[in-house]
């Protein structure tokens, strides 16, 4: 079969594509940012398209010769890069129309466990729930051979989004911070979701059903984080029950960072979902598809943690901390340079440089420092800013060595301190990828 997978490089989409390829299907992968995915999986036919904005005419060429469509695309919360109504409802409506015109009958849609009318989660949680529910209602009203799959909290060997956040919490030093610690969730392995999708696209699988994909044993968030810490092989640590108000403030900060391009899983919609818990019919997957989902302990046993998992978990919160420190260091350095131009220029004039060029050098350097400190805050410009920090550091050391080599022996170490700052930028650059 030729299968079109939308959101094919996401956490769920990636495992769906891997399963379909393993079963011998031809796959067309679609999404907004496909460059890295195309390098990883050249055997997939990739297409750049945005579900939120694509028109019916944009889908028709991709649907030619396609036997089934799997929609793994979704968003957590409204923001500058995401519009829940556009992604979850309007975009799917146009996709359905395109499938009808192209004669594609089978459409598998990934929804979410616990989606229901009048769930009452809170503002952001309502938006997520209601737009997901609207899409399910839209599919039910149509005449396609649809299948709605509702995974619970998805865990996988790969870490992204909420599963990455949980690993970071599990590796937190001294104590394990958990908000809504007693709230319960039902988990599902990404590989089990992929197995369910592979079953759902089969022509002999009865269509027009909504199926929860969750293990039947609920687990509290506190127990989940403690279990993940044990899986990582880290020493036990006490639990810190984070007050909901404190967590809400952190989530508001993450919401604000979305305007700079960062898509943190610790956002208000996440807290709304966790507060209400994640629950579903733990028997549905086996009853409807003949597939038994793995338990939390079974899936962790199947994903033995190595040093790479510990490195990732320990560095999860170090990444934003490093970017914040670099922004502070370079931004403040630029501001100090502007405030103390004569004193900074004197460092060069005492070495024989003329006052005019010395002042110009200070102003240019301060401008560069301030621009780099501001630029690293933006997801779009962070990589360029980090590379710029390394290059500017090298330029400072080379230029300083030529004009003031004596500063290498200065007791305050102005040149020596540049080296760890450059290495911190390199470390942040290595951790910059989100997927």
PyMOL commands that set and color helices and strands:
alter all, ss='L'
color gray80, all
select helices_A, chain A and resi 11-22+35-40+56-63+84-102+123-141+162-170+190-200+221-232+244-260+268-276+284-289+296-302+307-339+341-349+355-375+382-403+405-409+416-430
alter helices_A, ss='H'
color red, helices_A
select strands_A, chain A and resi 2-6+26-31+45-48+68-71+106-110+145-151+153-155+175-178+184-185+187-189+209-213+219-220+238-241
alter strands_A, ss='S'
color yellow, strands_A
deselect
rebuild
show_as cartoon
